[in-house]
Amino acid sequence: MRILVVSHTYIVELNREKLRELAKLDEKIQVTIIVPKIWQPGGIQNKIIESKPFKEGNFRVIPVDNFSKNNQGLLTFNYQILEIIKNFKPDIIQVEQGVKSLAYAQLITINKLLNLKAKNVFFTWWNLPYQNKFPVNWLEKYNLNNTDGLIAGNQDGLDILKEHGYKKEAIILPQLGVDETLFYPQKQPELAAKFGINSGNFVVGFVGRFVPEKGILTLLKALTNLKELPWKLLLLGRGELEPEIRKIASENSLENRIIMVESVPHQEVAQYINLMDTLVLPSETTYKFKTLTSVGWKEQFGHVLIEAMACKIAVIGSDSGEIPHVIGDTGLIFPESNISALEKSLTQLIKQPKLRENLGQLGYEKCLKEYTNKALALQQLKFYQQL
């Protein structure tokens, strides 16, 4: 089976591991990834990235000159892509830029022009209702009418596309898996000593951006109401709410109980997660963000959850977006923005170490079964074979 994947996501080498595992499943499988040659993500990572070619056995990455250097929907490729596809003759063409992307329309059209008869597949994270206007409605209709298989990163994303008329094969799979050789249970005595964490502390962890929609202020307020319990809060990340966090900590005399660590390289994140007794993802749905066709944001997956689960750390999550589906019955769920409910969940884990241990084990088992790169690769291959 020859599989062609197109996405700006794979300019980052770490993000390619699932597809590398896919290529290892059978020597007859060939995986080629096409990425934009030049990309500028914007935001915190506002720097120009120039992709490099890569080849390892039957797995390769090919950068192609691209139009639009920072807009996922407008991304398209120049004429070089025609020759690459003509020579590769893929059985599967998967574009991971969403249903309304020009790149997906471009690949569908090339598939038709070359008469390849490859199966067209796209991936989407989008999980909020939207309405299209001309000409976007035509673009989406063209893409959906020529789709053989849909991979949605969450249940809401699949449901929304069904409402938009999609009726063919579909599966729910996250775009990226967790590396179990990097994220696994490991004691961190030196790091604990560095931050003054001792055996009597219950470490509550948060990993992510310090922004309102990630619910970090809800977490801080819940802990403020639990001063009598022996917790410490480890915050790994950065963002606009840092001054507000420090202000709340000062007003409640919590400076010595909050540890703030600015974002660290991904290969070091597991060390910090392993300092935690629980990781909390208190995301909150918001309608402040606007695009041309939709309004809002809610948690699309929560990758840090599966990283914590891989380390046998018990997780607590809000009911925003895909979080309840990711956690299932392996952790605690509370209604988003509900401070008292989060207090109750935290109290349970602090006072019931056996429950914490059991949830950590359940999460670990679920992660290894469903969310490692190899586990996802196996599920993705089965879906391709089904198509």
C-alpha positions in Angstrom: 0.0 0.0 0.0 1.4 3.4 -1.0 0.2 6.2 1.3 0.6 9.9 0.6 0.1 12.3 3.5 0.0 16.1 3.0 0.2 18.5 6.0 2.1 21.4 7.4 2.0 19.5 10.8 4.9 17.3 9.7 7.4 20.0 9.3 8.1 19.2 12.9 10.1 15.9 13.0 8.6 14.8 16.4 5.1 14.9 14.8 6.0 12.3 12.3 6.4 9.3 14.6 2.9 7.8 14.0 3.5 7.8 10.3 7.0 6.4 10.8 5.4 3.6 12.8 2.9 3.1 10.0 5.7 2.5 7.5 7.2 -0.1 9.9 4.0 -2.2 10.1 4.7 -4.0 6.8 7.5 -3.9 4.3 5.0 -3.5 1.5 3.8 -0.2 3.0 5.3 3.0 1.6 4.7 6.3 3.3 5.5 9.7 1.7 4.8 12.9 3.4 4.6 16.2 1.5 5.2 19.3 3.6 5.4 23.0 2.7 9.0 24.1 2.1 8.6 27.3 4.0 6.2 27.8 6.9 5.8 30.6 9.5 3.4 29.3 12.3 2.9 32.7 14.0 2.1 33.1 17.7 4.8 32.1 20.2 6.6 30.2 17.5 6.7 33.2 15.2 9.7 32.2 13.2 10.2 30.9 9.6 10.7 27.2 9.3 12.4 25.7 6.3 11.7 22.0 5.8 14.4 19.5 4.9 13.9 16.3 2.9 14.2 13.0 4.8 14.3 9.4 3.8 14.5 6.2 5.9 13.7 3.0 4.1 10.1 3.1 2.9 9.4 6.4 4.8 10.2 9.8 3.3 9.4 13.4 3.7 9.4 15.8 0.7 9.3 19.6 1.0 7.5 21.2 -1.9 7.4 24.9 -2.8 4.1 26.3 -1.4 1.8 29.3 -1.7 0.6 30.8 1.6 3.2 30.5 4.3 1.0 30.6 7.4 -2.6 30.0 6.5 -3.7 26.3 6.8 -6.8 26.8 4.6 -5.1 28.7 1.8 -2.0 26.4 1.7 -1.4 25.0 -1.8 1.7 23.6 -3.7 3.4 24.4 -7.0 3.7 22.2 -10.0 6.4 20.0 -8.5 3.7 18.1 -6.6 2.3 16.7 -9.9 5.5 14.9 -10.7 5.9 13.5 -7.2 2.4 12.1 -7.2 2.7 10.8 -10.7 5.8 8.8 -9.8 4.6 7.6 -6.4 1.1 6.4 -7.6 -0.5 6.5 -4.2 -3.3 4.2 -3.1 -4.3 6.6 -0.3 -4.1 10.4 -0.4 -4.6 12.0 3.0 -4.6 15.7 3.5 -4.6 17.0 7.0 -5.7 20.7 6.5 -9.4 20.3 7.3 -12.5 20.0 5.1 -12.4 23.6 3.7 -8.8 23.6 2.6 -7.5 24.4 -0.9 -4.8 21.8 -0.5 -7.3 19.1 -0.2 -9.2 20.3 -3.3 -5.9 20.5 -5.1 -5.0 16.9 -4.3 -8.4 15.7 -5.2 -8.1 17.4 -8.6 -4.7 15.9 -9.2 -6.0 12.5 -8.3 -8.7 12.9 -11.0 -6.3 14.4 -13.6 -3.8 11.6 -13.3 -6.6 9.0 -13.1 -4.9 7.4 -10.0 -8.2 6.2 -8.4 -6.6 6.7 -5.0 -8.8 6.9 -2.0 -9.2 10.5 -0.8 -9.0 11.0 2.9 -8.9 14.1 5.1 -8.3 14.9 8.7 -10.0 17.5 10.8 -9.8 18.8 14.4 -12.7 21.4 14.0 -15.3 20.7 16.7 -17.7 23.7 16.7 -20.8 24.2 14.5 -20.3 26.6 11.5 -22.1 28.0 8.5 -20.4 28.5 5.2 -20.8 31.4 2.8 -19.9 31.5 -0.9 -17.4 30.5 -2.2 -16.4 28.4 0.9 -19.6 26.4 0.7 -18.7 25.3 -2.8 -15.2 24.3 -1.7 -16.5 22.2 1.1 -19.1 20.6 -1.1 -16.5 19.7 -3.7 -14.2 18.2 -1.1 -16.9 16.2 0.7 -18.4 14.9 -2.5 -15.0 13.5 -3.4 -14.0 12.1 0.0 -13.8 8.3 0.5 -12.7 8.5 4.2 -12.8 10.9 7.1 -10.5 10.9 10.1 -11.8 13.2 12.8 -9.7 14.1 15.8 -12.8 14.1 18.1 -16.4 13.0 18.3 -17.8 16.6 17.8 -15.8 17.0 14.6 -17.4 13.8 13.1 -20.9 14.8 14.2 -20.6 18.3 12.7 -19.5 16.9 9.3 -22.4 14.5 9.3 -24.7 17.5 9.8 -23.0 19.0 6.7 -23.9 15.9 4.7 -21.0 13.5 5.1 -22.2 9.9 4.9 -19.2 7.8 4.0 -16.6 5.9 6.0 -15.2 7.7 9.1 -13.1 7.0 12.2 -12.1 9.0 15.3 -8.3 9.2 15.8 -6.0 11.9 17.2 -3.5 13.3 14.8 -0.5 12.6 17.0 0.2 9.8 19.5 2.4 9.6 22.6 5.9 8.3 22.6 6.0 5.7 25.4 9.8 5.6 25.3 9.8 9.2 26.4 6.7 9.4 28.6 6.8 6.6 31.2 6.8 6.4 35.0 10.1 7.6 36.3 11.2 8.9 39.7 12.6 12.5 39.8 14.2 13.0 43.2 16.7 15.6 42.1 14.1 17.7 40.3 11.8 17.4 43.3 14.5 18.6 45.6 15.3 21.5 43.3 11.7 22.8 43.7 11.4 21.9 47.4 8.9 19.1 46.8 8.9 16.5 49.6 6.9 13.3 50.3 4.3 15.2 52.3 3.3 17.4 49.3 0.5 16.5 46.9 1.6 18.0 43.6 -1.2 19.3 41.3 0.1 19.8 37.8 -0.9 21.9 34.8 0.8 21.9 31.4 -0.2 24.4 28.7 -0.8 28.0 27.8 -1.7 30.5 30.6 -4.8 31.7 28.8 -8.5 32.0 29.9 -9.8 29.2 27.7 -7.4 26.7 29.4 -9.2 27.2 32.7 -6.1 27.9 34.7 -7.8 30.5 36.9 -10.5 28.1 37.8 -7.9 25.6 38.9 -6.1 28.3 41.0 -9.4 29.4 42.6 -10.3 25.8 43.5 -6.9 25.3 45.2 -7.2 28.6 47.0 -10.3 27.2 48.7 -8.3 24.1 49.8 -5.6 25.8 51.7 -5.9 23.3 54.6 -4.7 20.5 52.3 -1.0 19.9 51.7 -0.9 20.7 47.9 1.6 22.4 45.7 0.8 23.6 42.2 3.3 23.0 39.4 2.6 25.2 36.4 4.5 24.3 33.2 4.0 26.9 30.5 3.6 30.6 29.9 1.0 33.1 28.7 -0.9 36.3 29.2 -2.4 35.3 32.6 1.0 35.0 34.4 0.6 38.4 36.1 -2.9 37.5 37.2 -1.7 34.2 38.6 1.0 35.8 40.6 -1.4 38.4 41.9 -3.9 35.8 43.1 -1.1 33.8 44.7 0.2 37.0 46.5 -3.3 38.0 47.8 -3.8 34.5 49.2 -0.3 34.0 50.6 0.3 31.1 48.2 3.7 32.1 46.8 5.5 29.3 48.4 3.0 26.7 47.2 3.1 27.6 43.5 6.0 26.5 41.2 6.1 28.2 37.8 8.3 26.8 35.1 8.4 28.4 31.7 7.9 26.1 28.7 10.7 23.5 28.4 11.8 21.3 25.4 9.3 18.6 24.7 11.8 15.8 25.6 11.9 17.2 29.1 8.2 17.5 29.7 7.9 14.0 31.0 10.3 14.7 33.9 8.0 17.4 35.1 4.8 15.4 34.7 6.5 12.7 36.8 6.7 15.1 39.7 2.9 15.3 39.7 0.3 13.4 41.7 -2.4 14.5 39.4 -2.5 16.5 36.1 -5.5 18.8 35.7 -6.8 20.0 32.3 -9.6 22.4 33.2 -10.3 23.8 29.7 -13.3 26.1 29.2 -15.4 26.6 26.0 -15.3 30.2 24.8 -17.0 32.1 22.0 -14.5 35.0 21.9 -12.6 33.6 18.9 -13.9 34.3 15.4 -13.1 33.0 11.9 -14.8 33.9 8.6 -17.4 31.1 9.1 -17.6 30.2 12.8 -17.2 31.5 16.3 -15.6 29.9 19.4 -13.2 27.3 20.7 -13.4 24.2 22.9 -10.9 21.6 23.7 -10.2 19.5 20.6 -8.3 16.7 22.3 -5.9 17.5 25.2 -2.7 15.8 24.2 -1.1 16.4 27.6 -3.7 14.0 29.1 -2.3 11.0 27.3 1.2 12.1 28.1 0.3 12.1 31.8 -1.6 8.8 31.5 1.6 7.3 29.9 3.4 8.3 33.1 0.7 6.6 35.3 -0.4 10.0 36.6 -4.1 10.3 37.6 -5.8 12.9 35.5 -8.7 15.4 36.1 -10.4 17.1 33.2 -13.3 19.4 32.5 -16.1 18.3 30.2 -15.0 20.7 27.5 -14.9 19.2 24.0 -13.1 15.8 23.6 -11.7 15.7 27.2 -14.4 13.3 28.6 -13.8 10.9 25.6 -10.1 10.9 26.1 -10.2 10.2 29.8 -13.3 7.9 29.8 -13.5 6.0 33.1 -9.7 6.3 33.8 -9.9 9.7 35.6 -12.2 12.3 37.1 -14.4 14.7 35.0 -16.0 17.9 36.3 -18.3 20.5 34.6 -16.2 23.2 33.0 -15.8 26.4 35.1 -17.3 24.7 38.1 -14.9 25.6 40.9 -16.7 23.6 43.7 -16.8 20.5 41.5 -13.1 20.8 40.8 -12.5 21.2 44.5 -14.3 17.9 45.1 -12.2 16.1 42.5 -9.0 17.4 43.9 -10.0 16.5 47.5 -10.9 13.0 46.4 -7.4 12.4 45.0 -5.6 14.1 47.8 -7.4 12.1 50.5 -7.7 8.8 48.7 -4.2 7.6 47.5 -5.6 4.2 46.5 -8.1 5.9 44.2 -5.3 8.0 42.7 -3.1 4.9 42.2 -6.0 2.9 40.6 -6.8 5.7 38.2 -3.2 6.1 37.2 -3.0 2.4 36.4 -6.2 2.5 34.3 -5.0 5.6 32.4 -1.7 3.9 31.7 -3.3 0.8 30.3 -5.7 2.8 28.1 -2.9 4.9 26.8 -0.7 1.9 25.8 -3.7 0.3 24.1 -5.1 3.3 22.3 -2.8 6.3 22.1 0.8 5.3 21.5 2.1 6.1 18.0 2.1 2.4 17.1 -1.4 1.9 18.4 -2.7 4.8 16.3 -0.7 3.5 13.3 -2.4 0.1 13.5 -5.9 1.7 13.7 -5.1 4.0 10.8 -3.9 1.1 8.6 -7.0 -0.9 9.4 -9.1 2.1 8.3 -7.1 2.3 5.0 -7.6 -1.4 4.4 -11.3 -0.9 5.0 -11.4 1.8 2.3 
